[in-house]
Structure formats: structure tokens, C-alpha cells
Amino acid sequence: MHGSTLTKMQASLLVLLRVFIGWHFLYEGVIKAYNPSWTSRGYLLSASILKPFFTWLASDSLISVIDNLNIFGLIAVGLSLLVGIRVKWGCVGGVLLLMLYYLAHPPFPSLPQGPAEGSYWIVNKNLIEMAALFVIYQFPLTSVFGLEGLFTRNKAVATDTVATKTGTVKTTSSKGITTKN
């Protein structure tokens, strides 16, 4: 499958998935930022595995830093995925956040279920969204839709044809291959 290209529909659907996940992260971050009573303390203290680690994060000396890092991370990942800037970084950040959320309350048999919208067994929405971010990480979708794609496209157009002092013309293909005429 090496060297195969995506159809427009496949690329568009992957971009749509990226935008939806970006919206979800951004919304979660903004709603927490505008709620002065929000804190992650309860979520962290109710962790089922790695309880000492999550209890330490919920300590009085760290909780305000953890809450602000969580909000900042959610907003940064959301903006990255939504507008298409540094998408790979956004995917990595999103996977790290989701991994922490998953490990705090994994839906494993015999463990108490944490705060959830339904009943889960091993696979929950955090794990599914994490898998989707791994998929998005693999594809350079900013060329289809994203601000980063606009910047690189403008840069490619600007350097597409450059006359040198000797009169030769240097062109750069969309794949970054430079040829001289």
C-alpha cells in the first residue's frame, strides 16, 4: 500500500474527522475555562488505577497548575486540529491527554466505573478518539484543509520558479524535488 494516494472523498472524510475531534477538544477546554468552579480534583481523586499518581496531581499544591495545563492543552489541541496548524503536534498532545483520561478511569472488568456517559468494557470514547488521532497523525491532511497547508502552498508558489544569476530557471515540484532547466 506504500505510495498509494487518497481519493478526494477519503481525504475529505479524514479532514472532517480531524475537525470534529478538534471541535470536541476546543469545546471541552473553553467550557472549562469559562466555568470558575470547574476543577479536575474529583476526577483525579476517583481514579481507579495509578491512584497514587492521580492523587498527587490532585494535591492542593498542584491542582491549580494541573487544571490550567488541562484547559490549555485541550484548547491548544482543539485549535491545532480544527484550523490545521501543527496537526501532528496536536495529535500527539491529544493522545497524551486522552491516555491520562483513560488511565485514570479505564473501563476494565472488576474496576469501578468512573464518570461516564454509558457503560463501557475495555473500549471507551477516550480510547476510540485516541485511535482516531493515531490515524490522523499518519496522513498529511493540511494540504486538503488547514492553515498550515495555505502557508506551505504559498511558499511553494513563491519558490516555484526562480531565475538564477546565470539565467537558468530553478523549479520546485509539489513534492519538494528541485530541477534546473
N, C-alpha and C positions, 0 to 999 in steps of 0.2 A: 504494500500500500504506500510505500515511500514514493514521493513525487506526485501523488495524486492531488487534484485540486478540488475544492468545494464548489458545488453549484451555488448560484445566487440564493436559492431558497435555503440551502443548508447554512450558508454564511449568515443570511438574514435571521434565521431561527436561533443561531448561536448568539448573535448580537442581541436579539430580543431576550434571551435567557440572561445574558450579561446585564442588560438594562434592568430587568426585573429584580435580579439579585442586588444590583446597585441601589435600586429604589428601596428595597427592603432594609438594607444596611443603613442607608441615609435616613429613612424614616425612623428607624429604631434609635439612632443617635440623636436626631433632632428632638424627638418626643421626650427622650430622657433629659436632654439639655434644658428644655423649657419647663420641666417639672421639678421645682425646687425641693420637693420631698422625696424624689427618687434616689434610691441607693441600691447597690448590689449586695449589701450586707446580708440580707435574708437569704438570697440565692446562694451566696458563698457559704454561709453558716449551715445551710441544709444539705451541703454536698454529701454524697454517699461514699465515694472512694476518694482517695487522696485528701481526706478530711483535714489532716494537719496542715497541708499546704493551703487549702482554701480558707481555713480558719485563720491562718497567718495573714492572708490577703485581706481578710475582713477585720483585722485588728484596728483599734482606734487610731493608731499611728499611721496606718496605710490606707484606710478605706477611702478617704477623700482623693488621694492620688489614684487609686485603682478606679474609682468612679469616673474621674476626669479622663484617665487613659482609655477607659472603655468607651466613653462618649466620643472622644477624639478619634479613636480607632474606627468606630462604627461610621462616623461622618467621613473620615478620610477614605476608607474602603468604599463607601457608598458613592462618593463623588468620583473616585477613580473609575469605578465600573460604569457608573451612569453616563459620564461625559467622555469616557475613553481616553484617559490620560494615565500613563504608567499602570496599565492594566495588569501586567504581570506582578508588579509590586502590590497592587490592590488584591489580587488573587491570593498571594502569599499571606498578606495581613488578614484577609478574611478567613483563610484556612486556619491560621493560628488562633484567632478569636473563637471560631466555631469549635476547634479542638478543645479549647478551655471550657467552653459551654458544655460540650459533650462529656468531657471527663468529670465535670462537676456533678452531673446527673445522668450517667449512662443508663439506658433502658435495658439493663441486664436482668435476667431472671434472678429472683431471690433478693434483689436490691430494692429498697423503697423507691417508688417513682417520685421524681422531683416535680417541680411546677411544669405542667404540660397541658396542651390543649386536647389531648386524647390519650389513648393507651398505646404504648409502643413496646416492641420487643426487639432489642438489639439495634434496629434501624429507626432513627427518628429524623425530624426535619433538619436538625443540625448536621447529621451525617450525610443526608441527601444533598444539602446545599454545599457541603464541603466537597463532595464528589463532583458536583456541577462546576465548582471553582477549579478543580483539577482539570476538567475538560476545557474550560475557557482558557486556562493557562497555556494549553497546548496549541492554540490557534491564534495567529496574528490578526485579530478582528478589527483593530483600529483603522485599518485601511478601508474597511467596509463602512464603519460608522464610528467616529470618535475624533476629538480634538487633536490627539496625537497624530492621527492619520492626516489631518489637514496640514499640520506643521511639517511633517515629513514629505507630503506631496508637494507643498510649496517649495521646500528646499530642493526636492528633486527637479522641479520645473526650473528653478533658478540656476541649477548646475547642469541642466540637461545638455546645453550646447554652449561651450565656452571657447572663444577664439584665443589661441595662444600667440605669443610674440612672433613665432616662426610662421604663422599663418595656418597651422594645422588646426583642425577642429576636433575638440575632445567632447565625446558624448558619453553620458552615463545612462545605462538602461535602468528599468524599474527594479531590476534585481541587484543593482549596485555594480554591474560589470562595466568597466570603462574601456572604450575603444577609441582609437585615433584614426582619423580619415586622412 
